[in-house]
Amino acid sequence: MNDEDDIPHGLTKEQWAGILEDLKKREAASQKRSETVKAKAAAKKAERMARAPVDLDDAWRRHADTCPHPAYSQAATEWFRENGRFQFEGTMWRRERRFQTTNSGKGKRLRSITYYGDDGRVVTTYDEGPNRRNDSNRDWGLPD
């Protein structure tokens, strides 16, 4: 099979060569953009990691960034089960997320994030509160 067989009908060799050259230039530019984006993300992460964590959420993110496995993989899940505790301000902490069933009952939403320290401190950094189904002031979400 020669190059003439690969040329689409209706194009000359010169036109086809020009199209292929343009395609190579676009692929090289795309690759360069991709590498630039990755380099900027790595620099931003390195800058963030160079500073001390400002709060428990930041300390947790840093701990999570040390996971060597792809995000949401089975291996990452196992890693987090084994390495669920992290250090912040001289205390070991563990993070607990609570979910709540949505009003339709078809899904779940994040209800709260609470950190428990070995020194007895309990810190809640996110608390959405109850939904209508669990709120007596709103008639338990029942229609009127």
C-alpha positions in Angstrom: 0.0 0.0 0.0 1.5 3.3 -1.0 0.8 7.0 -0.1 -1.4 7.5 -3.1 -3.9 4.9 -1.8 -4.2 6.9 1.5 -5.1 10.2 -0.2 -8.9 10.9 0.0 -10.7 11.2 -3.3 -10.8 14.8 -4.7 -7.6 15.9 -3.1 -4.2 16.4 -4.7 -1.0 15.1 -3.1 0.0 18.7 -2.2 -3.4 19.4 -0.5 -3.2 16.1 1.4 0.4 16.9 2.5 -0.8 20.4 3.7 -3.6 18.9 5.7 -1.3 16.3 7.3 1.2 19.0 8.2 -1.5 21.3 9.7 -2.8 18.3 11.7 0.7 17.6 13.1 1.1 21.3 14.1 -2.3 21.2 15.9 -1.4 18.1 17.8 2.0 19.5 18.8 0.3 22.7 20.1 -2.3 20.7 21.9 0.4 18.6 23.6 2.3 21.8 24.6 -0.9 23.3 26.1 -1.6 20.1 28.0 2.0 20.1 29.4 1.7 23.7 30.4 -1.6 23.2 32.2 -0.1 20.2 34.1 3.0 22.2 35.0 0.9 25.1 36.3 -1.2 22.7 38.4 2.0 21.1 39.8 3.5 24.5 40.6 0.3 25.6 42.4 0.1 22.4 44.4 3.8 22.7 45.3 3.2 26.3 46.5 0.2 25.2 48.6 2.2 22.3 50.1 5.0 24.7 51.0 2.8 26.6 53.4 1.5 25.3 56.7 -2.1 24.1 56.7 -4.5 26.9 57.8 -7.3 24.7 59.1 -8.5 21.1 59.4 -10.0 21.0 55.9 -6.6 22.1 54.4 -4.7 19.6 56.5 -7.1 16.9 55.3 -6.6 17.9 51.7 -2.9 17.7 52.1 -3.2 14.2 53.7 -5.5 13.1 50.8 -2.9 14.4 48.3 -0.4 11.9 49.6 -2.6 9.0 48.4 -0.6 7.2 45.6 -3.6 5.7 43.9 -6.0 7.2 41.3 -8.9 9.1 42.8 -12.1 7.1 43.5 -10.4 3.8 42.7 -10.7 0.7 44.8 -7.0 1.0 45.8 -7.6 4.6 46.9 -10.6 3.5 49.0 -8.5 0.9 50.7 -5.7 3.4 51.3 -8.1 5.8 53.0 -9.4 3.0 55.2 -5.9 2.2 56.4 -4.6 5.9 56.5 -7.7 7.7 57.7 -5.9 9.7 60.4 -3.8 12.8 59.9 -1.7 15.2 61.9 -2.7 18.8 62.5 -1.4 21.2 65.2 0.3 18.3 67.1 -2.8 16.2 67.3 -3.9 13.2 65.3 -7.4 13.7 63.7 -9.9 11.6 61.9 -12.5 12.9 59.5 -16.1 11.7 59.3 -18.6 12.6 56.6 -22.3 12.1 57.2 -24.8 11.8 54.4 -28.5 12.1 54.4 -31.1 10.7 52.0 -32.7 13.4 49.8 -36.3 14.2 50.0 -37.1 12.1 47.0 -35.3 9.2 48.6 -33.4 8.5 45.4 -30.1 10.0 46.3 -27.8 11.1 49.1 -26.3 14.5 49.9 -23.5 15.5 52.2 -24.9 16.6 55.6 -21.8 17.3 57.7 -18.1 17.0 58.0 -16.8 16.5 61.5 -13.2 16.1 62.7 -12.4 14.1 65.9 -9.1 14.8 67.6 -7.2 12.4 69.9 -7.1 15.2 72.5 -11.0 15.1 72.7 -11.7 18.1 70.5 -14.6 17.8 68.0 -14.8 20.3 65.2 -17.6 20.5 62.6 -16.5 22.4 59.5 -19.6 21.8 57.4 -23.1 21.3 58.6 -26.0 21.6 56.2 -28.7 20.8 58.8 -31.7 18.6 58.3 -33.7 18.5 55.1 -37.5 18.9 55.1 -38.2 15.3 55.7 -36.4 15.5 59.0 -37.7 18.9 60.1 -40.6 19.0 62.4 -41.0 22.8 61.9 -41.8 22.1 58.3 -44.3 19.3 58.9 -41.8 16.6 58.1 -41.8 17.5 54.4 -45.4 16.4 54.0 -47.6 18.4 51.6 -50.4 20.5 53.1 
